[in-house]
Amino acid sequence: MNQKEQLKERIEGERKKLNELLASGDRVEDAYEQSRAVDRLIEQYLDCK
């Protein structure tokens, strides 16, 4: 599996975590930090050749 595929799988996993945080209505700060983590992975994915 190449790096881009690995990043795609990580993004999907982290987005699931984000969706769970949003659905639970728990701490907004946790959801925000998880959103930032997803954003960083997406940036890496876009930069990957």
C-alpha positions in Angstrom: 0.0 0.0 0.0 1.5 3.3 -1.0 1.6 6.4 1.2 -1.4 8.1 -0.4 -3.6 5.1 0.2 -2.4 4.9 3.8 -3.2 8.6 4.3 -6.7 8.1 2.8 -7.4 5.3 5.3 -6.1 7.4 8.2 -8.3 10.3 7.1 -11.4 8.0 6.9 -10.7 6.8 10.4 -10.1 10.2 11.9 -13.3 11.5 10.2 -15.3 8.7 11.8 -13.9 9.8 15.2 -14.9 13.4 14.4 -18.4 12.4 13.4 -18.8 10.5 16.7 -17.6 13.5 18.7 -20.1 15.7 16.8 -22.9 13.3 17.3 -22.3 12.9 21.0 -22.5 16.7 21.5 -19.6 16.5 24.0 -16.9 19.0 24.3 -16.7 21.4 21.4 -13.0 21.7 22.0 -12.4 18.0 21.4 -14.3 18.1 18.1 -12.4 21.2 17.1 -9.0 19.5 17.7 -10.2 16.4 15.9 -11.3 18.6 13.0 -7.8 20.1 12.9 -6.2 16.7 12.9 -8.3 15.7 9.9 -7.4 18.9 8.1 -3.7 18.2 8.7 -4.0 14.7 7.2 -5.9 16.1 4.2 -3.1 18.6 3.6 -0.6 15.8 3.7 -2.8 13.8 1.3 -3.0 16.7 -1.2 0.8 17.3 -1.0 1.5 13.6 -1.6 2.6 12.7 -5.1 
